[in-house]
Amino acid sequence: MIHTATVTPWPIVSAYFDRGFALTEARQYAAALGDYRRALKQVPDHADSKKWIDQIVSIYQMLNKAAPK
């Protein structure tokens, strides 16, 4: 019997989210958005990433700038 391990995306999601959060704190919003979006590609219902994406988009809106795609 061959036993294969199930690989979950959570370690990479955590890495993307943590780096995104550090970038957010450093006010590097464009790079942070990229990491939060990468986390959502792995886990589409990652609530914290969704929340921070919304926060950063709001910041861009307050600055009358378009958020990076």
RAHU-V133123 format. One line per field, one symbol per residue. ss: DSSP state (H for helix, E for strand, C for the rest). burial: # if it has 16 or more other C-alpha atoms within 10 Angstrom, else .. Layout:
ss = ???
burial = ???
This chain:
ss = CCCCCCCCCHHHHHHHHHHHHHHHHCCCHHHHHHHHHHHHHHCCCCHHHHHHHHHHHHHHHHCCCCCCC
burial = ............#..######.##....##.#########..#..#..##.##..##..#......#..
